Amino acid sequence: MDRFIEETEATFKEAYRNATRSNQDSFFQQSLLACALAETDDDGFFTANDVVEPYSAIMKGKKRIAHFEKHLRRFSSEEGGNILIKRGGDRQQTFRFADPMMQPYVIIRGIQSKMIDDTAKAMILKREQGEFPL
């Protein structure tokens, strides 16, 4: 089990690094985190419009799709490590993480790097928690 966790972590770390690597300040990490925080459908897919609100919150200012649209294309290409799967045509594109476990990994990285403040972290943790019947 420990070996599996170590190998899995190394795989996620490498995929994350490949997706967000840049020689300049490109905001790839912030864009990928916004994707991880975006509302999804039942199959885990989200649209660029779903990314606007979390991206704006992370960047601490109102942003538009144009601010991260190229990042979505990059993340769903070889250059970005195909970390996202893209579905649909030019006007109706939806995206999801190729590996569903990458989404919580990206959120954890966002918390560790302080891109998610304590208020947002509390909302994220509360949002998904249900109650166990006793």
C-alpha positions in Angstrom: 0.0 0.0 0.0 2.8 2.5 0.9 4.6 1.7 -2.4 1.3 2.3 -4.3 0.8 5.7 -2.6 4.4 6.7 -3.3 4.2 5.8 -6.9 0.8 7.4 -7.4 2.1 10.6 -5.8 5.1 10.7 -8.1 2.8 10.2 -11.1 0.5 13.0 -10.0 3.4 15.3 -9.2 5.0 14.8 -12.6 1.6 15.3 -14.4 1.0 18.5 -12.4 4.5 19.7 -13.2 4.1 19.0 -16.9 0.8 20.8 -17.1 1.9 23.9 -15.2 5.5 24.2 -16.4 6.4 27.6 -17.9 9.4 29.9 -18.2 7.2 32.9 -17.5 4.4 33.9 -15.2 1.6 32.1 -17.1 -0.9 31.5 -14.3 -1.2 27.8 -15.3 -1.3 26.7 -11.7 -4.2 29.1 -11.0 -6.1 28.0 -14.1 -5.7 24.3 -13.3 -6.8 24.9 -9.7 -9.9 26.8 -11.0 -10.7 23.8 -13.2 -10.5 21.5 -10.2 -12.9 23.8 -8.3 -15.3 24.3 -11.2 -18.9 22.9 -11.0 -19.2 19.7 -13.0 -22.0 17.6 -14.5 -22.7 14.0 -13.4 -19.8 12.8 -15.6 -17.3 15.2 -14.2 -17.3 17.6 -17.2 -17.2 21.4 -16.9 -17.3 24.2 -19.4 -15.0 27.2 -19.7 -17.9 29.3 -18.2 -17.8 27.1 -15.1 -14.2 28.0 -14.5 -14.8 31.8 -14.6 -16.0 32.1 -10.9 -13.3 30.0 -9.3 -10.6 31.6 -11.5 -11.8 35.1 -10.6 -11.8 34.2 -6.9 -8.2 32.8 -7.1 -7.0 35.8 -9.0 -8.9 38.1 -6.7 -10.6 40.1 -9.4 -13.3 39.7 -12.1 -11.9 37.6 -15.0 -13.3 36.4 -18.3 -12.9 33.2 -20.3 -10.3 34.9 -22.5 -7.9 35.0 -19.5 -7.6 31.2 -19.3 -9.1 29.8 -22.6 -5.6 29.0 -24.0 -4.8 27.2 -20.8 -7.7 24.8 -21.2 -6.5 24.0 -24.8 -3.0 23.5 -23.4 -4.2 21.2 -20.6 -6.0 19.0 -23.1 -3.0 18.7 -25.4 0.3 16.9 -25.5 2.0 20.1 -24.5 0.0 20.2 -21.2 0.4 16.5 -20.6 -3.3 15.8 -21.6 -4.2 16.4 -17.9 -7.7 17.3 -19.2 -9.9 15.5 -21.6 -11.7 17.7 -24.1 -15.1 16.8 -25.6 -17.2 18.6 -28.2 -16.8 21.0 -31.0 -15.4 24.6 -31.1 -18.4 26.2 -29.5 -19.6 23.4 -27.1 -16.4 22.2 -25.5 -16.4 20.5 -22.2 -13.5 19.3 -20.1 -12.7 16.9 -17.3 -9.6 15.6 -15.6 -8.2 12.5 -17.5 -7.6 10.9 -14.1 -10.4 11.8 -11.6 -7.9 11.6 -8.7 -6.0 14.5 -10.2 -8.7 16.9 -9.2 -8.3 16.5 -5.4 -4.5 16.5 -5.9 -4.7 19.9 -7.6 -6.9 21.2 -4.8 -4.5 20.0 -2.2 -1.6 21.7 -4.0 -3.7 24.8 -4.1 -4.2 24.7 -0.3 -0.5 24.0 0.3 0.6 26.9 -1.9 -1.9 29.3 -0.2 -3.9 29.9 -3.5 -6.9 28.8 -1.5 -7.5 30.9 1.6 -8.9 29.5 4.9 -12.5 30.7 4.1 -12.5 29.0 0.7 -10.9 25.9 2.2 -13.7 25.6 4.7 -16.3 26.0 2.0 -14.6 23.3 -0.1 -14.4 20.9 2.7 -18.0 21.5 3.9 -19.4 21.5 0.3 -18.7 17.8 -0.2 -19.3 16.4 3.3 -22.4 14.5 4.0 -23.5 13.0 7.2 -23.3 9.3 8.1 -26.5 7.8 9.4 -26.2 6.5 12.9 
